Amino acid sequence: MLRLLKALTQKPMGIQSTPKSYVNSPKSSFPFYIKAPMVLLGMYLVFYILYNVKDILVPVCYSGLLAILLNPLVNKLNQLKVKREVSIIIAILLAFIVFGGLIAFLANQMSSFSEFTPEFKEKGSRVLLDVQLWVKSCCNISLNKQMKMISEALESSKAYIGQTVSTIAGIVGIVVLIPIYVYLLLYYKPLFINFFYEVFDTEHEAKVSEVLTETKSAIQCYIQGLLVEMLIVAGLNSATLLILGVEYAILMGVVGAIFNIVPYIGGLIAIAMPVVMSIVTGDGGYSTTLYIIIAYTVIQLLDNNLIVPKVVSSKVEVNAFFSIIVVLLGGALWGISGMFLSIPFVAILKIIFDRIQDLKPWGMVLGTQMNEEFSLRDFGSPEAAEKSVISQELAFDQIGAEKEDK
């Protein structure tokens, strides 16, 4: 973080014609065997602090995303001569009406599902017995040994159950805190903008303004796109399950679309729920289960290759490799909230990295733009600068600056 602030406040380096000029920064006098442990220690302390203050930071992060999403509505109401305080309250109320409507719909569906619980439990026990008999015949594991393994797994999962209960209790607190945080963030927005203006030198005002504007725009596009994507996927899931005759198709479809918001991991959970429901409530065959897997796979392909690029259309693209890593890291750090918040956080980092000369390589490795012809054989060759993505960008920027000077 200190290096990031230092890079933001340093005087911009002129673009030179020599290749890889972006790495010509002053070198530290410390040797590698001292710098490496210091970096690792600093990263450990950062993640340790983030983990221990997650109950404070998670509501603030959610509030920040929601405040950015509601900011255009607040600005529109201000243009209509509505007082700032009133416009913020109206925006928050509209958001909670939409959220409350979704919760009411899910609660109504869950209440009807609870009536099916005894039958679901009975059929589930029957299916579990069939699976145990198949495991016994296939793997030669006795029923008693299987039950012992299941009981041990349930015993070890008590900690996760307790963590889930505490998470649900924490959500109640978040629901109470988020409106307050959103109101304060929107109300004091001019104060925060003024802070960024004062903390950086005058020569960096344009760069800071560009980073803040790009960050706000990217997050707005990302969240709005996610909501539209959720509606489309919910419709496709529900229609598919209704056609296949799966019980509680709408509930399964909507809940699956909500889980689908969590990148990569949520899609697997979305498929697992209707599959289990079809197995338990089916007539003993597995044709419906197979159709569900095929249909959901097609929906996932459409979502990943058509809906997300066209609807979400984030201005910042993070490649799939680092997306999966940061989602898993976010889950280990902050649970489900960390999985959801990880992608916007990395998108913000990429925006900052792309606009700081010394950090551009980090922004490049997080993105999707690359030259497929670049290889290890290009190291040290004159063609390396021509193939490198950043060197090409620097060359184009230099040509543009020379044209403006002329």
N, C-alpha and C positions, 0 to 999 in steps of 0.2 A: 504493500500500500504506500509506504514511504517513497519507494522508487517510482510508483505511478504518479504521485503528487509532484515529485521532483521533475519527472519528465514533462509534466504538464506546464510547469512554471519555468522550465529552461528556455532560453532563447532558441528559436527554431534554427536548425542547421541548414545552410544553403545546399541546394541539390547540385552535386558535382557530376561531372561527366564520367568519372571512373565507376566501374561496377561496384555494387554493394556498398555504396557510400552511406547507407542508412545504419551501418554497424560501426561507423568511425566515431564512437563515443569514447570519452575518457575511461581508461581502464583503472580498476581498483588496485591499490598496492598490495592488498592481501592475497596470499597464495590460495590455490583452489581448495586445498585440504582444510582451510579455515573458512572460506566463503561457503562451501557446500554444507557443512554442519550448521552454519548460521542461517542459511536459507531454509533448511529442513526444520530447524528449531522455530523459525518465524512462522512457517506454514503450520506446524503443529500447534503453536499458540493461537493462531488465527482460528483454526478449526475447533480447537478446544473451547475458545471463547464463544464461537458461533453455536456450538452444541449446548453449552451451559446457559445461554441466554435465549434459546429458541422460543421459550414461552413469551418473551417480550418482542423478539424480532419478527416472528411469523405473523402476528396481527398487523404489525407496522408494514411488512412487505405486501400483504394482501390489501391493506388500506391504500398503499401507494399505487398499486395496479388499478384498483377501483377508482381512485381519485383521478388518475390519468385518463381512464375510460370515460368518466363523467365530466371531465373538464370542458369538452366542446359544448355539451348541453348547458353548463353553467355560463359559458361565454355567450351562447346564443340568448339565454334569458337576460343576461346583463345588457346585451344590445337592445333588448325590448324594454329597457328602463326598469327592469325588476331589480330590487335591492340585492346586493351580493349575498347577504345572509339568507334572504328568502329563496333566492335561486339555488343556493347550495342545498337547502332543506328540501326543496321540490325535487331536485335531482336524486338525492338520497332516498326519498320516499318512493319515487318511481322505481329505483333499483330494487328496493325491498318488496315492492308490490310484485315485480316479476319473480324475484327469488321466492317470495312467500307463495305465489301461485304454483311454482314448481314443487315446493315442499308439500303443499296441500294435495296436489295431484298424486305424488308418491305415497303420501300417508293414506289416501283413499285406496290406492291399489294395494298397499301393504295390509290394510285392514281386511280386505277380501281374501288376501293370500293367507292370513292367519287362520281363517276358517278351514283352510285346506291342510293345516299343519299336521293333525293326527293321521290323515291318510298319507300325507307325504312321508311321515316318519315310518309308517308301516311298510309302504312300498320301498322306501330307502333301505330298511332292514333286510327286505327280501332280496333286493339287488346286491347288497353287501354280502349276503350269504352266498349268492351265486358267484360273486367275484372270488370269495374265499375258497369255494369248492374248485373253481377253475385254477386258482393259484396252487391248491393242494395237488391237483392232478398234473399240473404243468411243472411245478418247481419242487414238489415233494416236501412241502412245508405243512405241518399239521395245523388243524384249526386252533388248538390250544396255544401253539407257538405264535400263530398269527394274531390271536386276541391279546397275547402278552405284548407283542410288538405294538399293537394299536394302543393299548393302555399306556405303554411307555411314551409313545408319541403324544398322546393327550396330556400326560403328566408334564412333559417338557414344554407343551404349548400353553400351559397356564400363565407363564410370564407374558407371552404375547397377548393372551386374552386380557390380562390386567392392563397391559400397555394400551390395548384397544379401548378399554373402558375409560382409562385416563385421557386418551385422545378425544373420545366423545365428550367427556366433561370439559376438556379444554376448548372444544368447538363452541360450547355454550358461552364460555367466557369470551371467545373471539367474536361471536355474534353481538355481544354487548359492547365490546371495545371498538369494533370496526367502524360503526357509524360515527363515533366520537372522533376517531383518528381521521376518517375521510373528511369530516367537516373542518377539522383544524388544518389539515393539509391544503384543502381548497381555499380556506379563508386566509391562511398565511402564505399562499403561493407567491405574491409579490415580494414578501420578505425573503423567501428562499432564493428567488431569482436575483434579488439585490445582493444577497450573500455571495453568490457565484460571481457577480459583477465585481464586488469589492475584493474577493480573495485572490483573483488573478490580475496580472498586470494588464495595462491597456493594450499592449501589442498582441495579447492572446484572446481578446474579447471575441473576435470573429470565430476563432477556433472553438472556444467554449460554447458560444451560441450555436454553432453548427452541431456540436456533440449533443447538447441538450435538446435541440429541435429534432435531430435524427432519432434520438432515444425515445422521445415522446411519441413521434410518429410511428416508430417500429412497434412499440408496446401497444399503442392503440390499434394498429392493424392486426397485431397478433391476437389480442383478446377478442376484438370484434369478429375476426375470422374464426376463432375457436368456437364462439357462440353459434355462428351460422353453420359451421361444420357439425356441431353437436346436434342441431336441429335436423340437418340432412341425414346424418348417420342414424339418428333415432327413428326417423321416418322409414329409412331403408330396413333397419333391423326389425321394427315392428311389423312392417308389411310382409317381410320374409317369414317371420314366425307365425303370423296370422294365416298365410297361405299354407304353411306346413302343419297347421293345427296344433301348435304348441300351447300349453296352458300358460295363462298370464303373459301373453305375447307382448302386449304394450309395456307392461312393467319391465320385462326382461330387455326389451328394445331400448327403453329410455335409460334404464340403469346402465346398460352396456355402453350407450353413447356417452354417459357421464364418465364412466371409467376410461373410455377411449381418449378423454382429454389428457390423461397421463400418458406421455409418449411411450410407445413400444410395449411397456408392461401392461397398460390398461387394456390393450387389444386382446391379450391372452385371457384376461379375466372376463372380458365381454363375451368371448367365445365359450368359456367354460360354464358360465351360468345356464344358458339355454341347453347346452349339451347335457348337463346333469339333470335339468328339469325334464328333458325328453326321455332320458333313460329311466328316471324314477316314475314318471307318469305315463310312459308308453305301454304298449301291449306286449312287450317282451322282445320285439324286434328292434334292430338297430339301423333300419333304413332311414328313419327320420333323423337320427343322430348324424348319419353320414351326409344327408342333405343339408343339415344345419352347418356342418363344418365346411362343406363346399361353398354354400351361399355366403357364409361369413368371411371365408377366404377371398371370395370375389369382391365383397364389400370393402374389405381391408385394402385390396389392391386398388380399387377405385378411389378409396379415401387417400391412400398414400401417393398415388400417381396422378390423380385428377382433381379431387376436391381440395386437398391441402395446397397444392401449387396454385390453383385458380382462386380459391376462396380465402384461405388464410393469407397467402401472398405477402408474407413478411418481407420487409425491406432488407432484413439481415438473415442470411442463410447460414446455418451451422451444419456441418457435414454429419452424416449418420453415426460415424465412429465416436466422435466426441459427444454427440447427443446422448447416445446410450450410456457412455461413461458418466457424464454429469447427472443424468437421471438416476443412475444407481448410487452415485455419491450423494446426491440430494436426498434419496431415500434413506441412506445410512445416517445422514446428518439430521434431517428434520422429518423423516417419515414421508407420508403421502404428500404433505405440504411441500416438502423439499423436492419431491419429484415434479410437482407442478411448477414450482417457482424456479427450478434449475434452468430451463430453456430461456425464459426472459432474462435471467441474470447473465447467462453466457452471451446472449444477444447484446446486452448493454456493454459487456466487456469487449466484445468484438468491435462495436462502434468506437469505443475509446481507443482500442489498440490500432485500428485502421487510421486514426487521425494523429497518432503520436509516432514520430519518425523512428525512434529506437524500438518501439513495440510492434511495428508493422509485421514482422515475421510471425509473431504470435497470433495476430489477427488473420494472417493468411492461412495458417495451419488449422484454424478453427473453421474456416470457410469452405466453399465448394469450388472456387475458381482455381484451376490448375492447368499446367501444360503437360499433357500426357507424354511428351517426348523427352522431358527432363529426366536424367538418370545420373547415376554415380559417375559415369564416364565423362560427364560434362564438367565435373569439378576441376578447376584450374584451367579450363579451356576458354578461348575467346568467345565461344558460342553460349557460354553459361549465362551471361548477362542478357543476351537476346532471348533466351528461353525462360528466364526467371520472371515470375508474375510481378513481383515488386519492382524489379529493375525496369520492366517495361512500363509500369505505371509511372515511375519516376521520370523516365525518358519522355513520356507523353506530357507529364506536368511541366517539364522543363521546356519542351517545344511550345506548349501553350503560353507559358510565361514570356518566352522570347517574342512570340507574336503580339502579345499585349504590349510589351515594351516598344515594339516597332510602331 
